[in-house]
C-alpha cells in the first residue's frame, strides 16, 4: 500500500503547509473532531489518500494519530448519506462529493 513516501519531499512539504494553513485559520473554538474531519477531507483532496499518509500528515500538525485513525474509520463507508468518504480495494480514500 502506498503512503506518504510516494510524494516527492517538496510536494509533501507543500501539502503539509497547505494543511497547516487551514488548521491555523480555523476558529480556536472549533472542536477537535470537526477540525480533524475537515483536515482529512482536505488531505484527500490534495491526493493524500491512504490511512498511513493521512495519519502521518495530521500527526505532523500535532493531531493525535489515534484520534485521526479513529475518525478515518468511523466516517468511512459505502453509504454517502451516512459517511464522509469511502476506501477502495487498494486502500485509497475518496470523498463523496
C-alpha positions as CSV (number, residue, x, y, z in Angstrom):
1,X,0.0,0.0,0.0
2,X,1.3,3.4,-0.9
3,X,1.9,6.0,1.8
4,X,3.3,9.5,2.1
5,X,6.7,8.2,0.8
6,X,5.1,8.2,-2.6
7,X,5.3,12.0,-2.7
8,X,8.4,13.9,-3.6
9,X,9.8,15.7,-0.5
10,X,9.0,19.1,-1.9
11,X,5.4,18.2,-2.7
12,X,4.9,16.5,0.7
13,X,6.1,19.8,2.3
14,X,3.7,21.8,0.2
15,X,0.8,19.6,1.2
16,X,1.7,19.8,4.9
17,X,2.0,23.6,4.6
18,X,-1.5,23.7,2.9
19,X,-3.0,21.6,5.7
20,X,-1.2,23.7,8.4
21,X,-2.5,26.9,6.9
22,X,-6.1,25.5,7.0
23,X,-5.6,24.3,10.6
24,X,-4.2,27.6,11.8
25,X,-7.1,29.6,10.2
26,X,-9.9,27.5,11.8
27,X,-11.6,29.2,14.7
28,X,-10.0,28.4,18.1
29,X,-13.5,27.3,19.2
30,X,-13.7,24.6,16.5
31,X,-13.8,21.2,18.3
32,X,-11.1,18.7,17.6
33,X,-13.4,16.3,15.8
34,X,-14.6,18.9,13.3
35,X,-11.1,20.1,12.8
36,X,-9.8,16.6,12.0
37,X,-12.7,15.9,9.7
38,X,-12.0,19.0,7.7
39,X,-8.3,18.3,7.5
40,X,-8.9,14.7,6.5
41,X,-11.2,15.9,3.7
42,X,-8.6,18.4,2.6
43,X,-5.8,15.8,2.7
44,X,-7.9,13.6,0.4
45,X,-8.4,16.4,-2.0
46,X,-4.7,17.0,-2.1
47,X,-4.1,13.4,-3.0
48,X,-3.1,12.2,0.5
49,X,-5.4,9.2,0.4
50,X,-4.1,6.3,2.4
51,X,-4.6,5.7,6.2
52,X,-0.9,5.9,6.8
53,X,-0.3,9.1,4.9
54,X,-3.3,10.9,6.3
55,X,-2.4,10.0,9.9
56,X,1.2,10.9,9.2
57,X,0.3,14.3,7.8
58,X,-2.1,15.3,10.6
59,X,0.3,14.0,13.2
60,X,2.9,16.4,11.8
61,X,0.4,19.1,12.6
62,X,0.1,18.0,16.2
63,X,-3.1,16.0,16.0
64,X,-3.2,12.7,17.9
65,X,-2.6,9.8,15.5
66,X,-5.1,7.5,17.3
67,X,-7.8,10.2,17.1
68,X,-7.1,10.7,13.4
69,X,-7.2,7.0,12.7
70,X,-10.5,6.6,14.7
71,X,-12.1,9.4,12.7
72,X,-10.9,7.9,9.4
73,X,-12.5,4.6,10.4
74,X,-15.7,6.0,11.9
75,X,-16.6,8.2,8.9
76,X,-15.6,5.7,6.2
77,X,-18.2,3.5,4.4
78,X,-20.1,3.0,1.2
79,X,-23.3,4.9,2.1
80,X,-22.8,8.6,1.2
81,X,-25.8,9.5,3.4
82,X,-24.0,8.2,6.4
83,X,-20.3,8.5,5.7
84,X,-17.9,11.3,4.6
85,X,-15.6,9.1,2.5
86,X,-15.1,5.6,1.3
87,X,-11.9,3.5,0.9
88,X,-11.4,1.4,-2.3
89,X,-9.9,-2.1,-2.5
90,X,-6.4,-0.6,-2.9
91,X,-6.7,1.4,0.3
92,X,-7.2,4.8,-1.2
93,X,-9.9,7.1,0.3
94,X,-12.3,9.0,-1.9
95,X,-14.8,11.8,-0.9
96,X,-18.5,11.6,-1.6
97,X,-18.5,15.0,-3.3
